[in-house]
Amino acid sequence: SSSSSSSSASGPPDQAPRILRIGIQSYASPLWSSQDQAAPFKTLHALRGLLRSSLATCVISIAPHMHTQSFVTKIEHLCDYVISLKSFEGKPPDAFSEYDGLVVIKKLGRVNSLVPASTPDSLTKVFRMGRRRLVIEGIHLGPEEGRSGRTPADTR
């Protein structure tokens, strides 16, 4: 007889497999207070190896303004997907008045593949915050104001 708290990710054969979702906020922030400079990279590399052999996914957030660009680049290199959020802080551009910022896809995963991943039409999207959810949309710019299909010679 097996116990109900089985450590197997797949579970009993008659049930659907369980998927583990891991979220780590402010990875390697100064509050971690590790003296070993390589510890965040070793930890992330080990976590990546564990995730490859399990039914699990992990989302990690870092605050790039708290780290050097070299550190952020190394962390990005160890990740399969890298997404950056950029806020419009205060007054957004006129074309994006209804949005709160940009989502920039910096890296797409190419796990166990020799072929590049399919790239979307645009790697930059816009986002807005709803009451309970984050809405990400493609950028759709209308025609520029003051421009029409007429040329200056047609306006005489």
C-alpha positions as a Markdown table, in Angstrom:
| # | Residue | x | y | z |
|---|---|---|---|---|
| 1 | Ser | 0.0 | 0.0 | 0.0 |
| 2 | Ser | 1.4 | 3.4 | -1.0 |
| 3 | Ser | 1.0 | 6.5 | 1.1 |
| 4 | Ser | -0.9 | 9.5 | -0.2 |
| 5 | Ser | 2.1 | 11.8 | 0.1 |
| 6 | Ser | 4.2 | 10.1 | -2.5 |
| 7 | Ser | 7.3 | 12.0 | -3.6 |
| 8 | Ser | 6.9 | 10.9 | -7.1 |
| 9 | Ala | 6.0 | 13.7 | -9.5 |
| 10 | Ser | 4.1 | 11.4 | -11.7 |
| 11 | Gly | 1.8 | 10.0 | -9.0 |
| 12 | Pro | -0.2 | 6.8 | -9.3 |
| 13 | Pro | -0.8 | 5.6 | -12.9 |
| 14 | Asp | -4.6 | 6.3 | -12.8 |
| 15 | Gln | -4.0 | 10.1 | -12.0 |
| 16 | Ala | -2.7 | 12.9 | -14.1 |
| 17 | Pro | 0.9 | 13.8 | -13.4 |
| 18 | Arg | 1.4 | 16.7 | -10.9 |
| 19 | Ile | 3.4 | 19.6 | -12.0 |
| 20 | Leu | 5.5 | 21.6 | -9.6 |
| 21 | Arg | 5.7 | 25.4 | -10.0 |
| 22 | Ile | 8.5 | 27.3 | -8.2 |
| 23 | Gly | 8.7 | 31.1 | -7.8 |
| 24 | Ile | 11.8 | 32.8 | -6.4 |
| 25 | Gln | 11.6 | 36.6 | -5.9 |
| 26 | Ser | 14.6 | 38.9 | -5.7 |
| 27 | Tyr | 17.1 | 36.1 | -6.5 |
| 28 | Ala | 20.6 | 36.8 | -5.0 |
| 29 | Ser | 19.5 | 40.1 | -3.5 |
| 30 | Pro | 21.8 | 41.6 | -0.8 |
| 31 | Leu | 19.5 | 40.1 | 1.8 |
| 32 | Trp | 20.8 | 36.7 | 0.9 |
| 33 | Ser | 24.1 | 37.8 | 2.4 |
| 34 | Ser | 26.3 | 35.1 | 0.9 |
| 35 | Gln | 30.1 | 35.6 | 1.1 |
| 36 | Asp | 30.7 | 33.3 | -1.9 |
| 37 | Gln | 30.4 | 35.3 | -5.1 |
| 38 | Ala | 29.8 | 32.1 | -7.2 |
| 39 | Ala | 27.0 | 30.7 | -4.9 |
| 40 | Pro | 24.1 | 32.2 | -7.0 |
| 41 | Phe | 25.5 | 30.7 | -10.2 |
| 42 | Lys | 26.1 | 27.3 | -8.6 |
| 43 | Thr | 22.6 | 27.3 | -7.1 |
| 44 | Leu | 21.0 | 28.3 | -10.4 |
| 45 | His | 23.0 | 25.7 | -12.3 |
| 46 | Ala | 22.0 | 22.9 | -9.9 |
| 47 | Leu | 18.3 | 24.0 | -9.9 |
| 48 | Arg | 18.4 | 24.0 | -13.7 |
| 49 | Gly | 19.7 | 20.4 | -13.7 |
| 50 | Leu | 16.9 | 19.3 | -11.3 |
| 51 | Leu | 14.2 | 21.0 | -13.4 |
| 52 | Arg | 15.4 | 19.3 | -16.6 |
| 53 | Ser | 14.7 | 15.8 | -15.1 |
| 54 | Ser | 11.3 | 16.6 | -13.5 |
| 55 | Leu | 7.8 | 17.9 | -14.2 |
| 56 | Ala | 8.6 | 21.3 | -12.8 |
| 57 | Thr | 9.0 | 24.9 | -13.9 |
| 58 | Cys | 10.6 | 27.8 | -12.1 |
| 59 | Val | 10.1 | 31.6 | -12.4 |
| 60 | Ile | 13.0 | 33.7 | -11.0 |
| 61 | Ser | 12.9 | 37.5 | -10.6 |
| 62 | Ile | 15.9 | 39.7 | -10.1 |
| 63 | Ala | 16.2 | 43.5 | -9.6 |
| 64 | Pro | 18.9 | 44.5 | -12.2 |
| 65 | His | 19.5 | 47.8 | -10.6 |
| 66 | Met | 20.8 | 46.0 | -7.5 |
| 67 | His | 23.5 | 44.1 | -9.4 |
| 68 | Thr | 26.3 | 44.8 | -11.9 |
| 69 | Gln | 25.5 | 44.3 | -15.6 |
| 70 | Ser | 28.1 | 41.4 | -15.7 |
| 71 | Phe | 26.1 | 39.6 | -12.9 |
| 72 | Val | 22.8 | 40.1 | -14.7 |
| 73 | Thr | 24.3 | 38.8 | -18.0 |
| 74 | Lys | 25.6 | 35.6 | -16.3 |
| 75 | Ile | 22.2 | 35.0 | -14.7 |
| 76 | Glu | 20.5 | 35.5 | -18.1 |
| 77 | His | 22.9 | 33.0 | -19.7 |
| 78 | Leu | 21.9 | 30.3 | -17.2 |
| 79 | Cys | 18.1 | 30.8 | -17.8 |
| 80 | Asp | 16.2 | 29.3 | -20.7 |
| 81 | Tyr | 13.8 | 32.2 | -21.2 |
| 82 | Val | 14.5 | 35.9 | -20.2 |
| 83 | Ile | 11.8 | 38.5 | -20.1 |
| 84 | Ser | 12.3 | 42.1 | -19.0 |
| 85 | Leu | 9.6 | 44.5 | -17.8 |
| 86 | Lys | 10.1 | 48.2 | -18.2 |
| 87 | Ser | 7.7 | 50.6 | -16.6 |
| 88 | Phe | 6.7 | 53.9 | -18.2 |
| 89 | Glu | 7.2 | 55.6 | -14.8 |
| 90 | Gly | 4.9 | 58.5 | -14.6 |
| 91 | Lys | 3.8 | 59.8 | -18.0 |
| 92 | Pro | 3.7 | 57.1 | -20.8 |
| 93 | Pro | 4.3 | 58.1 | -24.4 |
| 94 | Asp | 1.1 | 59.4 | -26.1 |
| 95 | Ala | 0.9 | 56.2 | -28.3 |
| 96 | Phe | 0.9 | 54.0 | -25.2 |
| 97 | Ser | -1.3 | 56.1 | -22.8 |
| 98 | Glu | -3.5 | 53.1 | -21.8 |
| 99 | Tyr | -0.5 | 50.9 | -21.0 |
| 100 | Asp | 1.8 | 50.7 | -18.0 |
| 101 | Gly | 5.0 | 49.5 | -19.6 |
| 102 | Leu | 6.9 | 47.3 | -22.1 |
| 103 | Val | 7.6 | 43.6 | -22.0 |
| 104 | Val | 10.8 | 42.8 | -23.9 |
| 105 | Ile | 11.6 | 39.1 | -24.7 |
| 106 | Lys | 15.4 | 38.9 | -24.4 |
| 107 | Lys | 15.9 | 35.2 | -24.8 |
| 108 | Leu | 13.8 | 32.3 | -26.1 |
| 109 | Gly | 14.4 | 28.7 | -24.9 |
| 110 | Arg | 16.2 | 26.2 | -27.2 |
| 111 | Val | 16.1 | 23.2 | -24.9 |
| 112 | Asn | 17.3 | 19.9 | -26.4 |
| 113 | Ser | 17.2 | 21.3 | -29.9 |
| 114 | Leu | 19.7 | 22.1 | -32.7 |
| 115 | Val | 17.1 | 24.2 | -34.5 |
| 116 | Pro | 16.4 | 27.8 | -33.3 |
| 117 | Ala | 13.1 | 28.4 | -31.7 |
| 118 | Ser | 10.4 | 30.1 | -33.7 |
| 119 | Thr | 10.6 | 33.8 | -33.2 |
| 120 | Pro | 7.5 | 35.9 | -32.8 |
| 121 | Asp | 6.9 | 38.8 | -35.1 |
| 122 | Ser | 7.9 | 41.2 | -32.4 |
| 123 | Leu | 10.0 | 40.7 | -29.3 |
| 124 | Thr | 8.5 | 43.8 | -27.7 |
| 125 | Lys | 5.0 | 43.8 | -26.2 |
| 126 | Val | 3.1 | 46.2 | -24.0 |
| 127 | Phe | 1.4 | 45.5 | -20.7 |
| 128 | Arg | -1.2 | 47.0 | -18.4 |
| 129 | Met | -2.3 | 46.0 | -15.0 |
| 130 | Gly | -5.8 | 45.0 | -14.3 |
| 131 | Arg | -7.4 | 44.6 | -10.9 |
| 132 | Arg | -6.4 | 41.0 | -10.7 |
| 133 | Arg | -4.3 | 40.2 | -13.7 |
| 134 | Leu | -1.5 | 41.4 | -15.9 |
| 135 | Val | -2.6 | 41.9 | -19.6 |
| 136 | Ile | 0.2 | 41.6 | -22.2 |
| 137 | Glu | -0.6 | 42.6 | -25.8 |
| 138 | Gly | 1.2 | 43.2 | -29.1 |
| 139 | Ile | 2.0 | 46.7 | -30.0 |
| 140 | His | -0.5 | 48.1 | -32.4 |
| 141 | Leu | 0.2 | 51.7 | -33.5 |
| 142 | Gly | -2.5 | 53.7 | -35.3 |
| 143 | Pro | -1.6 | 55.9 | -38.2 |
| 144 | Glu | 0.4 | 59.0 | -37.2 |
| 145 | Glu | -1.7 | 62.1 | -36.6 |
| 146 | Gly | -1.5 | 64.7 | -39.3 |
| 147 | Arg | -0.6 | 62.2 | -41.9 |
| 148 | Ser | -3.0 | 61.1 | -44.6 |
| 149 | Gly | -2.6 | 59.3 | -47.9 |
| 150 | Arg | -2.3 | 62.7 | -49.7 |
| 151 | Thr | 1.0 | 64.1 | -50.9 |
| 152 | Pro | 1.9 | 67.8 | -50.5 |
| 153 | Ala | 1.1 | 68.3 | -54.3 |
| 154 | Asp | -2.5 | 67.1 | -53.7 |
| 155 | Thr | -3.2 | 69.7 | -51.0 |
| 156 | Arg | -3.0 | 72.7 | -53.4 |
